[in-house]
Amino acid sequence: MPANPTRSAAFSLLSAVLERRRGLEEALDALPGHIQPRDRAAAHRIAAAVLRRLGSIDAVLEPYLRRAPSPPALQALRIGAAELLLLGTPPHAAVATAVSLAPKPFAGLVNAVLRKVAAEGPAALEALDAPRLDTPAWLWSAWHAAYGPKVRAIAEAHTRPAPLDLSLVPGSAPPEGAELLPNGTARLAPGTRITEIPGFAEGGFWAQDAAASLPARLLAATPGERVADLCAAPGGKTAQLVAAGAAVTAVEKDERRATRLRENLARLKMTAEVAVADVIPWAAERRGGFGAVLLDAPCTATGTIRRHPEVPHLRRPRDVPKLAATQAALIEAAAGLVAPGGRLVVATCSLQPEEGEEHLARLAALGLTPDPVRAEEVPGLEDAITPAGALRTRPDLWGERGGMDGFFVARFRRG
């Protein structure tokens, strides 16, 4: 049978992530332009399901494979298994479309294996320790060391698609059917397409995970205050700061990401100065020039696996110290921008302590004084405040509501 456009696109996405180590969104953007939006969305759903449950899928397939098949055949098997075991696709359709994806020499193998998976796979999947299998061993060990038995809840949260979280422009009503979270985020069901929500084109809201909204909230910018938002794209935190009335300078090194930031602000009918620059030399020329500074530093993004299930398959242990060193340099630059009496909020969307808690001593050594997060500032997340007064969110928090990204947030003042 001819290849199905949705499954062909899913095959391309998985090959890009697992064989060429590209991000899932980057791979989605690189799909041919003739692929319809509906097929793109469905392909993303299939590829994300495979990536979330890759360890379990491979464990179900393994008894039926005498040797490792070629990468194209393996991706076809994974797509078929995900459709059979996770997505509720009728067996005849899941098997036939997977066979159409496989190179001809492997079509018979894919057909035979997936027929066995259709019959025996559900029971095999149920018997697996999915959280362990679907989490790379190095991440499990790191999270167990940092969070103890909560590692299992974190891993389980990663197996479920994330809801769509929206930050609202002041005065805008939540979209119909949205749940309003304690922090003011409007939450809609997973799979909701933001561009199809009434009010999107008019700029009534923007996509921003509930946890991602907390750093700007804790900076507490005031009307007219000069604020620097460092590493600012795609602009959700910039929008929060502008909405608070601050005079915002958003700094972004990557020209393409800066363009996206400008486009997002334009849709929201907001204005900020956008500087396309490397933060470190840019900050060296503007020491003490801002009353408040927000640094959301580049990191391993292990706190965003719910939304970006490719992250565990792209990151390696060596990435953590490398990015922590980058963060340290950015923190020093950000601290130099803070005027006397001003505030600095540092955040990373990582679950790794090296990219969060281990920066606290460095911040204190830069002549800054800790400004602990207060319970009333983070309603419903009082337990996320650490003994040092920082904030540590995890994917399992607010689990009954759909969870949240993992973030580390610390606030300091210059005396």
DOFIVEX-914507 format. One line per 10 residues: their letters; for each residue x negated, y negated, z negated of N, C-alpha, C. Coordinates in steps of 0.2 Angstrom, whole numbers. Example, Ala and Ser with C-alpha at 12.3 -4.5 7.8 and 13.67 -1.06 7.14 Angstrom:
as) -66/28/-39/-62/22/-39/-66/16/-39; -64/11/-35/-68/5/-36/-64/0/-39;
end
This chain:
mpanptrsaa) -4/6/0/0/0/0/-4/-6/0; -2/-12/3/-6/-18/3/-7/-21/-4; -13/-24/-5/-14/-27/-12/-9/-32/-14; -7/-31/-20/-2/-36/-23/-6/-42/-25; -3/-48/-23/-7/-55/-24/-8/-56/-32; -4/-54/-36/-5/-55/-43/-11/-51/-46; -10/-44/-44/-16/-40/-47/-22/-41/-43; -22/-43/-37/-28/-45/-34/-32/-51/-37; -27/-56/-39/-30/-62/-43/-33/-60/-50; -29/-55/-53/-31/-53/-60/-38/-49/-59;
fsllsavler) -39/-45/-54/-45/-42/-52/-51/-47/-51; -49/-52/-48/-55/-58/-47/-56/-61/-53; -51/-62/-57/-53/-65/-64/-57/-61/-68; -55/-54/-69/-59/-50/-73/-66/-49/-70; -67/-48/-64/-74/-48/-61/-78/-54/-62; -75/-60/-62/-79/-66/-63/-81/-66/-70; -77/-64/-75/-78/-65/-82/-83/-59/-84; -82/-53/-83/-86/-47/-85/-92/-45/-81; -92/-47/-75/-98/-46/-71/-102/-52/-69; -99/-58/-69/-103/-64/-67/-103/-69/-73;
rrgleealda) -100/-67/-79/-100/-71/-85/-98/-78/-84; -92/-79/-81/-89/-85/-80/-83/-86/-85; -82/-92/-87/-76/-93/-91/-69/-91/-87; -64/-90/-91/-58/-88/-88/-55/-93/-84; -55/-99/-88/-52/-105/-84/-55/-107/-78; -62/-107/-79/-66/-108/-73/-65/-104/-67; -64/-97/-69/-62/-92/-64/-55/-93/-61; -51/-95/-65/-44/-97/-63/-44/-103/-58; -48/-108/-59/-49/-114/-55/-52/-112/-48; -56/-107/-48/-59/-105/-42/-55/-100/-38;
lpghiqprdr) -49/-98/-40/-45/-93/-35/-43/-97/-29; -42/-94/-23/-41/-97/-17/-34/-101/-18; -34/-107/-14/-29/-111/-15/-22/-109/-13; -22/-103/-9/-16/-101/-6/-12/-97/-11; -15/-95/-17/-12/-91/-22/-7/-95/-25; 0/-93/-26/5/-97/-28/4/-98/-36; 7/-103/-39/7/-104/-46/9/-98/-50; 15/-95/-48/18/-90/-51/13/-84/-52; 9/-82/-46/5/-77/-46/-1/-79/-50; -4/-85/-50/-9/-87/-54/-8/-86/-62;
aaahriaaav) -2/-88/-64/0/-87/-71/1/-80/-73; 4/-76/-68/4/-69/-70/-3/-65/-70; -7/-67/-65/-14/-64/-65/-17/-66/-72; -17/-72/-74/-20/-75/-80/-17/-70/-86; -11/-69/-86/-8/-65/-91/-11/-58/-92; -12/-55/-86/-14/-48/-85/-22/-48/-87; -26/-53/-85/-33/-53/-86/-34/-54/-94; -30/-59/-97/-31/-60/-104/-29/-54/-108; -24/-50/-106/-22/-44/-110/-28/-39/-110; -31/-39/-104/-37/-34/-103/-42/-37/-108;
lrrlgsidav) -44/-43/-108/-50/-46/-112/-48/-45/-119; -42/-46/-121/-40/-46/-128/-41/-39/-131; -39/-34/-127/-39/-27/-129/-44/-23/-125; -50/-26/-123/-55/-22/-119/-57/-16/-123; -59/-16/-129/-62/-11/-132/-57/-5/-133; -51/-6/-134/-46/-1/-135/-44/2/-128; -44/-2/-123/-42/0/-116/-48/5/-114; -54/3/-115/-60/7/-113/-60/14/-117; -58/13/-123/-57/19/-127/-52/24/-125; -46/22/-123/-41/26/-120/-43/29/-113;
lepylrraps) -47/25/-109/-49/28/-103/-55/33/-103; -59/32/-108/-65/36/-108/-65/43/-108; -60/47/-111/-59/54/-111/-58/56/-104; -55/52/-100/-53/55/-93/-59/53/-88; -64/50/-90/-70/49/-85/-76/53/-87; -78/57/-82/-84/60/-83/-90/56/-83; -90/51/-79/-96/46/-79/-93/39/-78; -97/34/-79/-94/27/-78/-93/26/-71; -87/24/-69/-86/22/-62/-89/15/-60; -89/14/-54/-91/7/-51/-88/2/-55;
ppalqalrig) -91/-4/-55/-87/-10/-58/-80/-11/-55; -80/-11/-48/-73/-13/-45/-68/-7/-47; -70/-1/-48/-65/4/-50/-63/3/-57; -68/2/-61/-67/1/-68/-62/-5/-69; -63/-11/-66/-58/-16/-67/-51/-14/-64; -50/-10/-59/-44/-8/-57/-41/-3/-62; -45/1/-65/-42/5/-71/-40/1/-77; -44/-4/-79/-42/-8/-84/-36/-12/-83; -35/-14/-77/-29/-18/-75/-23/-13/-76; -23/-7/-73/-18/-2/-73/-16/0/-80;
aaellllgtp) -22/1/-84/-21/3/-91/-17/-2/-95; -19/-9/-94/-16/-14/-98/-9/-15/-96; -7/-14/-90/0/-14/-88/4/-9/-91; 1/-3/-91/5/3/-93/5/3/-101; 0/1/-105/0/1/-112/2/-5/-116; 1/-11/-112/2/-17/-116/8/-22/-113; 9/-21/-107/13/-26/-103/20/-24/-101; 21/-17/-102/28/-15/-100/29/-14/-93; 24/-13/-89/25/-12/-82/27/-5/-80; 32/-4/-76/34/3/-75/29/7/-72;
phaavatavs) 28/13/-74/22/17/-72/21/17/-65; 26/19/-61/24/19/-54/21/13/-51; 24/7/-53/21/1/-51/14/-1/-53; 13/1/-60/6/0/-62/1/4/-59; 3/10/-58/-2/15/-55/-3/13/-47; 2/12/-44/1/11/-37/-3/4/-35; -1/-1/-39/-5/-7/-38/-12/-7/-40; -14/-3/-45/-21/-2/-47/-24/2/-42; -21/7/-39/-24/11/-34/-26/7/-28; -21/2/-26/-23/-3/-21/-29/-7/-22;
lapkpfaglv) -30/-8/-28/-36/-13/-30/-43/-9/-29; -43/-2/-30/-49/1/-31/-52/3/-24; -59/3/-23/-62/5/-17/-60/11/-15; -59/13/-9/-56/19/-6/-59/25/-9; -66/26/-10/-69/32/-13/-66/33/-20; -64/28/-23/-61/29/-30/-54/29/-31; -50/28/-25/-43/28/-26/-40/34/-29; -43/40/-27/-40/46/-30/-41/46/-38; -47/44/-40/-49/44/-47/-44/40/-51; -43/34/-48/-39/29/-52/-32/31/-52;
navlrkvaae) -30/34/-47/-23/37/-47/-22/43/-53; -27/47/-53/-27/53/-57/-27/51/-65; -32/46/-66/-33/44/-73/-27/40/-75; -25/36/-71/-19/32/-74/-13/36/-75; -12/41/-71/-6/45/-72/-7/49/-79; -13/51/-81/-14/53/-87/-13/48/-93; -15/42/-91/-14/37/-96/-7/35/-97; -3/35/-92/4/34/-92/8/39/-97; 5/45/-97/8/51/-101/6/51/-108; -1/50/-108/-4/51/-115/-7/45/-118;
gpaalealda) -7/40/-114/-11/34/-117/-7/30/-123; -1/30/-123/3/26/-129/1/29/-135; 1/36/-136/-1/39/-142/-8/38/-144; -12/39/-139/-20/38/-140/-21/31/-142; -18/26/-139/-18/19/-141/-16/18/-148; -11/21/-150/-8/20/-157/-13/23/-162; -17/28/-160/-22/31/-165/-28/27/-166; -29/22/-162/-36/18/-162/-36/13/-168; -42/11/-170/-43/6/-175/-44/0/-170; -39/-3/-168/-39/-8/-162/-43/-14/-165;
prldtpawlw) -42/-17/-171/-46/-23/-172/-54/-22/-172; -56/-16/-174/-63/-15/-174/-65/-14/-167; -62/-10/-163/-64/-9/-156/-63/-15/-151; -59/-19/-153/-58/-25/-148/-62/-31/-151; -66/-30/-156/-71/-35/-158/-78/-33/-157; -82/-37/-154/-89/-35/-153/-92/-34/-160; -97/-29/-161/-99/-27/-167/-103/-33/-171; -106/-37/-167/-110/-42/-170/-106/-47/-173; -100/-49/-170/-95/-53/-173/-92/-50/-179; -90/-44/-178/-87/-41/-184/-91/-41/-190;
sawhaaygpk) -98/-40/-189/-102/-40/-195/-103/-47/-198; -103/-52/-193/-104/-59/-195/-98/-61/-199; -92/-60/-197/-86/-62/-200/-85/-58/-206; -87/-52/-207/-86/-48/-213/-91/-51/-218; -97/-53/-216/-101/-57/-221/-98/-63/-223; -95/-67/-219/-93/-74/-221/-86/-73/-224; -81/-69/-222/-74/-69/-224/-72/-63/-228; -77/-58/-229/-75/-52/-232/-69/-48/-229; -64/-45/-233/-59/-41/-230/-54/-45/-225; -55/-52/-225/-51/-56/-220/-53/-55/-213;
vraiaeahtr) -58/-52/-212/-61/-51/-205/-56/-47/-201; -52/-42/-205/-47/-38/-201/-41/-42/-199; -39/-47/-203/-33/-51/-201/-35/-56/-195; -42/-58/-196/-44/-62/-190/-44/-59/-184; -47/-53/-184/-47/-49/-178/-40/-47/-175; -35/-45/-180/-29/-44/-177/-25/-50/-174; -27/-56/-177/-24/-62/-174/-26/-63/-167; -32/-61/-165/-35/-62/-159/-32/-57/-153; -28/-52/-156/-25/-48/-151/-18/-50/-148; -16/-56/-151/-9/-59/-149/-10/-65/-145;
papldlslvp) -7/-66/-140/-7/-73/-136/-5/-79/-141; -9/-84/-140/-8/-90/-144/-1/-94/-141; 2/-97/-146/8/-101/-144/5/-108/-140; 10/-111/-137/8/-118/-135/9/-123/-140; 4/-127/-142/4/-132/-147/4/-139/-144; 8/-143/-146/8/-150/-143/8/-155/-148; 3/-160/-147/3/-166/-151/8/-172/-148; 12/-175/-151/17/-180/-149/14/-187/-149; 16/-190/-143/14/-198/-144/19/-201/-149; 17/-205/-153/21/-208/-158/28/-211/-155;
gsappegael) 33/-209/-158/40/-211/-155/43/-205/-151; 39/-200/-148/42/-195/-144/45/-190/-148; 51/-187/-146/54/-182/-149/51/-175/-147; 51/-170/-152/48/-163/-150/52/-160/-144; 49/-157/-140/53/-153/-134/59/-149/-137; 64/-148/-134/69/-143/-136/66/-136/-137; 68/-133/-143/66/-127/-145/59/-126/-148; 56/-132/-149/49/-132/-153/50/-132/-160; 45/-128/-163/45/-128/-171/40/-134/-173; 42/-138/-177/38/-143/-180/34/-140/-186;
lpngtarlap) 27/-140/-185/23/-138/-190/22/-143/-196; 19/-141/-202/18/-146/-207/13/-151/-205; 9/-150/-200/4/-156/-198/7/-160/-193; 13/-159/-191/16/-163/-186/16/-160/-179; 12/-155/-178/12/-151/-171/18/-148/-169; 20/-149/-163/26/-145/-160/24/-139/-157; 27/-133/-159/24/-127/-157/30/-124/-152; 28/-121/-147/32/-117/-142/29/-110/-141; 33/-106/-138/32/-99/-137/26/-98/-133; 22/-93/-134/16/-91/-129/19/-91/-122;
gtriteipgf) 15/-93/-117/17/-92/-110/21/-98/-108; 23/-103/-112/26/-109/-110/21/-113/-106; 24/-115/-100/20/-119/-96/21/-127/-97; 16/-130/-99/17/-137/-101/19/-142/-96; 17/-140/-90/19/-145/-84/27/-144/-83; 30/-139/-85/37/-138/-84/41/-141/-90; 38/-143/-95/42/-146/-101/45/-153/-99; 51/-154/-100/53/-161/-99/49/-166/-103; 47/-171/-100/43/-176/-104/36/-176/-102; 34/-171/-99/26/-170/-98/24/-176/-93;
aeggfwaqda) 27/-177/-87/25/-182/-82/25/-189/-85; 30/-190/-90/31/-196/-93/26/-198/-99; 22/-192/-100/17/-193/-105/19/-193/-113; 24/-189/-114/26/-189/-121/22/-185/-126; 18/-181/-123/14/-176/-127/8/-173/-124; 4/-170/-127/-2/-167/-124/-4/-160/-128; -7/-155/-124/-8/-149/-127/-14/-150/-132; -13/-147/-138/-18/-147/-143/-17/-142/-149; -21/-137/-150/-20/-133/-155/-19/-136/-162; -15/-133/-166/-13/-137/-173/-20/-138/-177;
aaslparlla) -25/-133/-176/-31/-134/-180/-35/-140/-177; -35/-140/-170/-39/-145/-167/-36/-152/-168; -30/-153/-171/-28/-160/-172/-30/-162/-179; -33/-158/-183/-35/-160/-190/-41/-164/-190; -47/-163/-186/-52/-168/-187/-51/-175/-186; -47/-177/-181/-45/-184/-180/-40/-186/-185; -36/-182/-188/-31/-184/-193/-36/-186/-199; -41/-182/-201/-45/-183/-207/-49/-189/-206; -51/-191/-200/-55/-197/-199/-51/-203/-201; -44/-203/-200/-39/-208/-203/-41/-215/-200;
atpgervadl) -42/-215/-193/-43/-222/-190/-38/-227/-192; -40/-233/-192/-35/-238/-194/-34/-243/-188; -29/-247/-187/-28/-251/-181/-34/-256/-180; -36/-256/-174/-42/-261/-173/-49/-259/-175; -49/-253/-178/-56/-251/-180/-60/-248/-174; -66/-249/-174/-70/-247/-169/-72/-240/-170; -70/-235/-166/-71/-228/-167/-75/-225/-161; -80/-221/-162/-83/-217/-157/-81/-210/-157; -79/-207/-152/-77/-200/-151/-82/-197/-147; -86/-193/-150/-92/-190/-146/-90/-183/-144;
caapggktaq) -93/-181/-138/-91/-175/-134/-84/-174/-134; -81/-179/-131/-74/-181/-131/-69/-177/-127; -71/-175/-121/-66/-171/-117/-64/-165/-120; -58/-163/-118/-53/-166/-113/-49/-172/-115; -50/-174/-122/-47/-180/-124/-41/-180/-129; -40/-174/-131/-34/-173/-136/-36/-178/-143; -42/-177/-145/-44/-181/-151/-44/-189/-149; -46/-190/-143/-46/-197/-141/-39/-200/-141; -35/-196/-139/-28/-198/-139/-25/-199/-146; -27/-195/-150/-25/-196/-157/-27/-203/-160;
lvaagaavta) -34/-204/-159/-37/-210/-161/-34/-216/-158; -32/-216/-152/-29/-222/-148/-22/-223/-151; -19/-217/-152/-12/-218/-155/-12/-221/-162; -17/-220/-165/-18/-223/-172/-19/-231/-172; -21/-233/-166/-22/-240/-165/-29/-242/-165; -34/-237/-165/-41/-239/-165/-43/-241/-158; -49/-244/-158/-53/-246/-152/-58/-241/-151; -56/-236/-146/-60/-230/-146/-65/-230/-140; -71/-228/-141/-76/-227/-136/-77/-219/-136; -75/-216/-130/-75/-209/-129/-81/-207/-125;
vekderratr) -86/-203/-128/-92/-201/-125/-92/-194/-122; -93/-193/-116/-93/-187/-113/-99/-186/-108; -103/-181/-109/-109/-180/-105/-107/-178/-98; -102/-174/-97/-101/-170/-90/-96/-175/-86; -98/-177/-80/-94/-181/-76/-87/-178/-75; -87/-172/-73/-80/-169/-72/-76/-169/-78; -78/-167/-83/-74/-167/-89/-72/-174/-91; -77/-179/-90/-75/-186/-91/-69/-188/-87; -69/-186/-81/-63/-187/-76/-57/-184/-79; -57/-178/-81/-51/-175/-84/-49/-179/-90;
lrenlarlkm) -53/-181/-94/-52/-185/-100/-48/-192/-97; -51/-195/-92/-47/-201/-90/-40/-200/-87; -40/-194/-84/-33/-192/-81/-28/-191/-86; -30/-187/-92/-26/-186/-97/-24/-192/-101; -28/-197/-102/-26/-203/-105/-22/-207/-100; -23/-207/-94/-18/-211/-89/-11/-208/-90; -11/-201/-90/-4/-198/-90/0/-200/-97; -4/-201/-102/-2/-203/-109/-1/-210/-109; -3/-214/-104/-2/-221/-104/-6/-224/-110; -12/-222/-111/-17/-224/-116/-23/-227/-113;
taevavadvi) -27/-231/-117/-33/-234/-114/-38/-233/-119; -44/-231/-117/-50/-230/-121/-56/-231/-116; -61/-234/-119/-68/-235/-116/-71/-228/-115; -72/-225/-109/-75/-219/-108/-82/-220/-105; -87/-217/-109/-94/-218/-107/-97/-211/-105; -99/-210/-99/-102/-204/-97/-109/-204/-98; -111/-201/-104/-118/-201/-106/-120/-196/-111; -126/-194/-112/-129/-190/-117/-128/-193/-123; -125/-190/-128/-124/-193/-135/-130/-196/-138; -136/-192/-138/-141/-193/-142/-145/-200/-139;
pwaaerrggf) -146/-201/-133/-149/-207/-131/-144/-213/-132; -138/-211/-130/-133/-216/-131/-132/-219/-138; -132/-214/-143/-131/-216/-150/-137/-220/-152; -143/-219/-150/-149/-222/-152/-149/-230/-150; -145/-232/-145/-145/-239/-144/-139/-242/-147; -135/-239/-151/-129/-242/-154/-129/-240/-162; -135/-240/-165/-135/-238/-172/-131/-243/-176; -127/-239/-181/-123/-243/-186/-117/-247/-182; -115/-245/-176/-110/-249/-173/-103/-247/-173; -101/-242/-177/-94/-240/-178/-92/-239/-185;
gavlldapct) -86/-241/-186/-83/-239/-193/-82/-232/-194; -80/-229/-189/-78/-222/-189/-81/-218/-183; -84/-212/-184/-86/-208/-179/-84/-201/-180; -82/-198/-174/-79/-191/-174/-84/-187/-169; -87/-182/-172/-91/-177/-167/-88/-170/-167; -85/-168/-162/-82/-162/-161/-88/-158/-157; -93/-155/-160/-99/-153/-156/-98/-147/-152; -101/-146/-147/-101/-140/-143/-104/-134/-147; -100/-128/-146/-102/-123/-151/-100/-116/-147; -101/-110/-151/-99/-104/-148/-92/-103/-146;
atgtirrhpe) -87/-107/-149/-80/-107/-148/-77/-101/-150; -80/-97/-155/-77/-91/-158/-71/-92/-162; -69/-98/-163/-63/-100/-167/-57/-100/-162; -59/-100/-155/-53/-101/-150/-52/-95/-146; -53/-89/-149/-53/-83/-145/-45/-81/-144; -41/-84/-148/-34/-83/-147/-32/-86/-140; -35/-92/-138/-33/-95/-132/-38/-93/-126; -44/-91/-128/-49/-90/-123/-52/-83/-125; -48/-78/-123/-50/-71/-125/-57/-68/-121; -60/-72/-117/-66/-70/-114/-72/-72/-118;
vphlrrprdv) -71/-76/-123/-77/-78/-127/-81/-73/-130; -77/-67/-133/-81/-62/-136/-86/-58/-131; -84/-59/-125/-87/-55/-119/-93/-59/-116; -93/-66/-117/-98/-70/-115/-103/-72/-120; -101/-72/-126/-106/-75/-131/-111/-69/-133; -117/-71/-135/-121/-66/-138/-124/-69/-145; -127/-64/-149/-129/-67/-155/-134/-72/-155; -138/-72/-150/-144/-77/-149/-141/-84/-148; -134/-84/-145/-131/-91/-144/-130/-95/-150; -129/-92/-156/-127/-95/-162/-133/-100/-164;
pklaatqaal) -139/-97/-166/-144/-102/-168/-146/-107/-163; -145/-106/-156/-147/-111/-151/-142/-116/-151; -135/-115/-152/-130/-120/-152/-130/-124/-159; -132/-120/-164/-133/-123/-171/-138/-129/-171; -143/-127/-167/-149/-132/-166/-146/-138/-162; -142/-137/-157/-139/-143/-153/-135/-147/-158; -131/-144/-162/-126/-147/-166/-130/-151/-171; -136/-149/-174/-140/-152/-179/-142/-159/-176; -145/-159/-169/-147/-165/-166/-141/-170/-165; -135/-167/-163/-130/-172/-162/-127/-175/-169;
ieaaaglvap) -128/-171/-174/-126/-173/-181/-130/-179/-183; -137/-178/-181/-141/-184/-183/-140/-190/-179; -138/-189/-173/-137/-195/-168/-130/-198/-171; -125/-194/-172/-118/-197/-174/-119/-200/-181; -123/-198/-186/-124/-201/-192/-127/-208/-191; -131/-209/-186/-134/-215/-185/-129/-221/-183; -124/-219/-180/-119/-223/-177/-114/-226/-183; -114/-223/-189/-110/-225/-194/-112/-231/-197; -108/-236/-197/-109/-243/-201/-109/-242/-208; -112/-246/-212/-111/-246/-220/-104/-246/-222;
ggrlvvatcs) -102/-241/-226/-95/-240/-228/-91/-236/-223; -94/-234/-218/-90/-231/-212/-90/-223/-214; -86/-220/-209/-85/-212/-210/-87/-208/-204; -89/-202/-206/-91/-198/-200/-87/-191/-202; -84/-189/-197/-81/-182/-197/-84/-178/-192; -87/-172/-194/-90/-167/-190/-86/-161/-189; -85/-158/-183/-81/-152/-182/-84/-148/-177; -82/-141/-178/-84/-136/-173/-78/-131/-173; -77/-129/-167/-71/-124/-166/-75/-117/-166; -79/-115/-171/-82/-109/-172/-81/-106/-179;
lqpeegeehl) -81/-99/-179/-80/-96/-185/-87/-94/-188; -92/-96/-185/-99/-94/-188/-101/-99/-193; -103/-97/-199/-105/-102/-204/-111/-106/-202; -116/-103/-197/-122/-107/-195/-119/-113/-191; -113/-113/-189/-111/-119/-185/-106/-123/-189; -106/-122/-195/-101/-125/-200/-104/-127/-206; -103/-122/-211/-105/-123/-218/-112/-125/-219; -116/-121/-215/-123/-122/-215/-126/-129/-213; -122/-133/-210/-123/-140/-208/-122/-145/-214; -119/-143/-219/-117/-148/-225/-124/-151/-228;
arlaalgltp) -129/-147/-229/-135/-149/-233/-138/-154/-228; -138/-153/-221/-141/-158/-217/-138/-164/-217; -131/-164/-217/-127/-170/-217/-129/-175/-223; -129/-171/-229/-131/-175/-235/-138/-178/-235; -142/-174/-232/-149/-177/-231/-150/-183/-227; -145/-184/-223/-145/-190/-219/-143/-197/-222; -142/-196/-229/-140/-202/-232/-132/-203/-232; -129/-198/-231/-121/-198/-231/-119/-195/-237; -113/-197/-240/-110/-195/-246/-104/-191/-244; -103/-185/-246/-97/-181/-245/-91/-184/-247;
dpvraeevpg) -86/-184/-243/-79/-186/-244/-74/-181/-243; -73/-177/-249/-69/-171/-249/-62/-172/-246; -60/-167/-242/-53/-166/-240/-48/-165/-246; -43/-169/-246/-38/-169/-251/-32/-164/-249; -29/-161/-254/-24/-156/-252/-18/-160/-248; -16/-166/-250/-11/-169/-247/-12/-171/-240; -18/-171/-238/-20/-173/-231/-19/-167/-226; -18/-161/-229/-18/-155/-225/-12/-151/-227; -6/-153/-227/0/-149/-230/0/-142/-227; 1/-138/-231/2/-131/-229/-5/-127/-228;
ledaitpaga) -10/-131/-229/-17/-128/-228/-21/-129/-234; -18/-130/-240/-22/-132/-246/-28/-126/-247; -26/-120/-245/-31/-115/-247/-37/-115/-242; -36/-119/-236/-41/-119/-232/-47/-124/-234; -46/-128/-239/-51/-132/-242/-56/-128/-245; -63/-129/-243/-68/-125/-246/-70/-128/-253; -74/-124/-257/-76/-127/-263/-80/-133/-263; -84/-134/-257/-88/-140/-255/-83/-146/-253; -77/-145/-252/-72/-150/-250/-72/-151/-242; -75/-146/-238/-74/-146/-231/-67/-142/-230;
lrtrpdlwge) -66/-142/-223/-60/-138/-221/-62/-132/-217; -59/-126/-218/-61/-120/-214/-54/-117/-212; -52/-118/-206/-46/-114/-204/-48/-108/-200; -44/-103/-200/-45/-96/-197/-39/-94/-193; -40/-90/-188/-34/-88/-184/-28/-85/-187; -30/-82/-193/-24/-78/-197/-20/-83/-201; -22/-89/-202/-19/-94/-206/-12/-96/-202; -7/-97/-206/0/-98/-203/2/-92/-198; -1/-86/-200/0/-81/-196/8/-79/-194; 12/-81/-199/19/-80/-198/22/-85/-193;
rggmdgffva) 18/-90/-192/20/-95/-187/17/-94/-180; 12/-90/-180/8/-89/-174/1/-90/-174; -2/-92/-180/-9/-93/-181/-11/-100/-179; -18/-101/-179/-21/-107/-177/-28/-105/-175; -32/-110/-172/-39/-109/-170/-43/-109/-177; -49/-106/-176/-54/-107/-182/-58/-113/-181; -58/-118/-186/-61/-124/-186/-65/-125/-192; -71/-128/-192/-74/-131/-198/-74/-138/-197; -72/-142/-202/-72/-149/-202/-75/-152/-209; -79/-156/-208/-82/-160/-214/-82/-167/-213;
rfrrg) -81/-171/-219/-80/-178/-219/-86/-181/-223; -89/-186/-221/-94/-190/-225/-93/-197/-224; -96/-201/-229/-96/-208/-229/-103/-211/-230; -104/-217/-227/-110/-220/-228/-109/-225/-233; -113/-225/-239/-112/-229/-244/-114/-236/-243;
end
